[in-house]
Amino acid sequence: MQYRQQLAPRKATQHGLSLVETLIYGLILSVLLSLALPALKDMAQRQRLHGIAQTLMLDLQQARSEAVSGAEAVQFQLDAHATGSCYILHTGAPGSCRCNSSGAAVCSDAGSPLKTQWLSGERSIAIRANVSSLGFQARQGAVTNTGSIDVRTAEGFGIRHIVSIAGRVRSCALGGSIAGLPGCPA
């Protein structure tokens, strides 16, 4: 007996994705991105905050170091403008150098700028302090005014630098944990 083999028609194999599958994958991806985007923005904002605060701390330490190694006092002057925040390290009398509204140093004959740092108001990070200037004394590095300088975001979290009478700087976190810093006392 001969059996005749009946061949079933071959099914067409599918290559790629159908339109419905593509739409479902796109929907899932957009939901995941909408959940992750705020966290990524927050992380980027905290990184910018930490970088600015770190630069400020190094500049305060530089001011103290310059005063200790030199024969002249070094001043730290903070100016806030509608367009941003600015600080300047300079030699000379307190207030002999200021930042103008574009962040450039403007000094009288008695002052000489060492460094100027401008922080645009568009970045939503601002520098504020409870004193407008700090004076690091020559050869000792002690500070004439103690104070605290806050680097804050518009959301309210930030980093506070506290300058002691000896000119040393310590930092704490405002409004939550930032970069492993302890929280500031209330």
C-alpha positions in Angstrom: 0.0 0.0 0.0 1.2 3.3 -0.8 0.4 6.1 1.4 0.2 9.3 -0.2 1.6 12.0 1.9 -0.5 15.1 2.0 1.5 18.2 2.4 -0.1 20.9 4.5 0.3 24.3 3.1 3.3 26.1 4.7 2.5 28.8 7.1 4.2 32.1 6.4 6.8 32.9 9.1 6.5 36.4 10.5 9.5 38.6 10.5 9.5 41.8 12.6 6.7 43.3 14.7 3.2 44.1 13.9 1.8 47.6 14.2 -0.1 46.7 17.4 3.0 45.2 19.1 5.0 48.3 18.2 2.3 50.6 19.7 2.3 48.5 22.9 6.1 48.6 23.2 6.0 52.4 22.6 3.3 52.9 25.2 5.3 50.9 27.8 8.5 52.7 27.0 6.8 56.1 27.3 5.3 55.2 30.7 8.7 54.0 32.0 10.4 57.2 30.7 7.7 59.4 32.3 8.4 57.7 35.6 12.2 57.9 35.3 12.5 61.5 33.9 11.8 63.4 37.2 14.3 61.2 39.1 16.9 61.9 36.5 16.3 65.7 36.6 16.5 65.6 40.4 19.7 63.7 40.2 21.2 66.1 37.7 20.1 69.1 39.9 21.7 67.6 43.0 24.9 67.0 41.0 25.0 70.6 39.9 24.3 71.7 43.4 27.1 69.6 44.8 29.6 70.8 42.2 28.8 74.5 42.9 29.0 73.9 46.7 32.3 72.1 46.3 33.7 75.0 44.2 32.6 77.4 46.9 34.3 75.4 49.6 37.5 75.2 47.7 37.4 79.0 47.1 36.9 79.6 50.8 39.8 77.4 51.6 41.9 79.1 49.0 41.1 82.5 50.5 42.3 81.3 53.9 45.4 79.8 52.4 46.3 82.9 50.5 45.9 85.0 53.7 48.0 82.6 55.7 50.8 82.5 53.1 50.8 86.2 52.3 51.2 89.4 54.1 47.8 90.8 53.2 44.2 89.9 54.2 42.0 88.2 51.7 38.3 89.2 51.5 35.3 87.1 50.4 32.5 89.3 49.1 29.1 88.0 48.1 26.7 90.0 45.9 23.2 89.0 44.9 21.6 90.5 41.8 18.2 89.9 40.1 20.1 88.1 37.3 22.2 85.8 39.6 24.6 85.5 42.5 28.3 86.4 42.5 31.2 86.1 44.9 34.7 87.5 44.6 37.9 86.8 46.4 40.1 89.9 46.6 42.9 91.6 48.5 42.5 95.0 50.0 40.0 96.6 52.3 36.5 95.0 52.8 34.1 96.2 50.2 36.9 97.4 47.8 35.7 94.9 45.2 32.2 94.0 44.1 30.5 92.1 41.4 28.3 94.0 38.9 25.0 92.7 37.6 26.7 90.7 34.9 29.2 89.0 37.3 32.3 91.0 36.5 34.6 92.2 39.2 34.6 95.9 39.9 37.4 97.1 42.2 38.6 100.4 43.6 42.3 101.2 43.6 42.6 99.6 47.0 41.4 96.2 45.9 42.8 93.5 43.6 40.6 90.6 42.5 41.9 87.0 42.9 38.8 85.1 41.7 35.3 85.8 40.6 32.5 83.2 40.4 29.2 84.1 38.7 26.1 81.9 39.1 23.3 82.8 36.7 19.8 83.0 38.1 18.6 80.8 35.2 20.2 77.7 36.8 17.7 77.7 39.7 20.6 77.5 42.1 21.5 80.5 44.2 24.1 81.4 46.8 22.9 83.3 49.9 24.6 84.1 53.2 23.9 85.6 56.6 26.9 87.9 56.1 27.9 89.8 52.9 31.6 89.5 53.4 34.3 87.5 55.3 37.8 88.8 55.9 40.6 86.2 56.3 43.4 87.8 58.3 47.0 87.7 57.1 49.3 85.1 58.5 46.6 83.7 60.9 43.8 82.8 58.5 41.3 83.7 61.2 38.0 85.3 60.0 36.7 88.7 61.1 33.1 87.7 60.7 31.9 84.1 61.1 29.0 83.1 58.9 27.2 80.5 57.0 26.8 80.4 53.2 23.9 78.5 51.6 23.9 77.0 48.1 20.2 76.2 47.5 18.0 75.1 44.7 14.5 76.5 44.0 13.1 73.3 45.5 14.6 74.1 48.9 17.4 71.5 49.3 20.9 72.7 49.5 24.3 72.7 51.2 25.4 75.1 53.9 29.0 76.0 54.5 29.7 77.2 58.0 32.9 79.3 58.5 34.3 79.3 62.0 36.3 82.0 63.7 39.5 80.1 62.9 38.6 80.2 59.1 37.8 76.6 58.8 34.8 75.5 56.8 32.4 72.6 57.6 29.4 71.6 55.5 26.0 70.2 56.1 22.9 69.3 54.0 19.7 71.4 54.0 16.4 69.7 53.4 17.6 66.1 53.0 20.6 64.0 52.4 23.1 65.3 49.8 26.4 63.8 48.9 26.8 62.0 52.2 26.7 65.2 54.3 25.1 65.3 57.7 21.9 67.2 58.0 22.1 70.8 59.4 20.9 71.3 62.9 17.5 73.0 63.1 
